[in-house]
Amino acid sequence: MAPDIEKVLKKAYQESHGKEKQEAEKWLEHLQAAGRYVKDVWIDKQLVD
């Protein structure tokens, strides 16, 4: 799910700011480095067992 969310965030940034894909990727990387975007990933234990 995280890749889908990142894809939507980057697309929204591109559309709202008129930027290219590479600029949107840098923007999201900057948010992660600044601690403003953190992935909250979990897995269902039943799927692991």
N, C-alpha and C positions, 0 to 999 in steps of 0.2 A: 504494500500500500504506500510506503514512503516514496518510491519512485513516481507513482501517479500524482501524489500531492506536490512533489517538487516540480513535476512537469506543468501542473496547473499554475503554481506560483510563478514560475518563469514565464509562462505564456501571458499571465495577467500583467506581469511587470512589462513585458515587451509591448503589449497592447496599450497599456495606460501611459507609458513613457515614450513610445515610438522607438524602441531600441531593438537591436539585433539579438539573435540567440546567444552569441558569445558574451555580450554585455549583461544579459539576464543571468547567465551562469556565473559570471564574476560577482554580480550583485548578491546572488544567493550564497556564494562562497564567503563573501564579506560578512553577511549576516551570521553565518555559522562561526566564523573566526571571532566575531565580536560577541558571541554568546546570545545573539538575538533570535536565532533559529536553532532549535535543538530537536533532534529526532527522538520521538518516544515510541520505541519499537518493543513489541511484546509477542510472545508466542503462547499458544494454548498448550498446556502440559499434555493434554490428551493426544495432541498431534505428534508429540515427540515420542511417547511411549509406544 
